[in-house]
Amino acid sequence: DVKVTQSSRYLVKRTGEKVFLECVQDMDHENMFWYRQDPGLGLRLIYFSYDVKMKEKGDIPEGYSVSREKKERFSLILESASTNQTSMYLCASNPTAISYEQYFGPGTRLTVT
Amino acid sequence: SQKIEQNSEALNIQEGKTATLTCNYTNYSPAYLQWYRQDPGRGPVFLLLIRENEKEKRKERLKVTFDTTLKQSLFHITASQPADSATYLCALDSNYQLIWGAGTKLIIKP
């Protein structure tokens, strides 16, 4: 079974802090994604990566950056956390076309106070 | 504008009945559409993918239809069980990305 793990299930940070969310997949997938999920809204793509050191902006990249130094690991960075970044963050991966079946981690619920 | 819509209200179904969830979209021309299940506090789990040239797809008690003329997909769970209670998300491909609906919460009552 594909396993996607995220570094934290719950995280509480203060406004202005730099926040790192880490995601690791164990199936040698090419593509990795970061989404945020808010009530009443569909998942929104923040960034994705189709190869090591390669990244593409999604629909809502402002206030975020990413890093992919190794194939299995994709990190999301909030440079200066703000309260409107309080959300559920979901990491996903897939082996083939970007928009084919995606495998998700359990999510990190981030609260910024 | 482009939209993908799922019923925002929870759907309550009696155990044993068929549950039908709807996904409507406008101003997209997806080559395929996917359905996922999401339990509270968990990430979505892939269920089914249906292509534009497929009218129907089945997997065990699940059935998905895709009508590109109506711009609609229907997701059916037959012989529903309380364990089927979850939020179900549809997603379609557009410009090499997945576009997601907000999901419909399904509650199966014993």
Interface residues (C-beta under 8 A of the other chain):
Chain A: V4 R9 G40 L41 G42 L43 R44 L45 F48 G58 D59 L90 C91 A92 A97 I98 S99 Y100 E101 Q102 Y103 F104 G105 P106 G107 R109
Chain B: I4 S8 Q34 G41 R42 G43 P44 V45 F46 L49 L89 A91 D93 S94 Y96 Q97 L98 I99 W100 G101 A102 G103
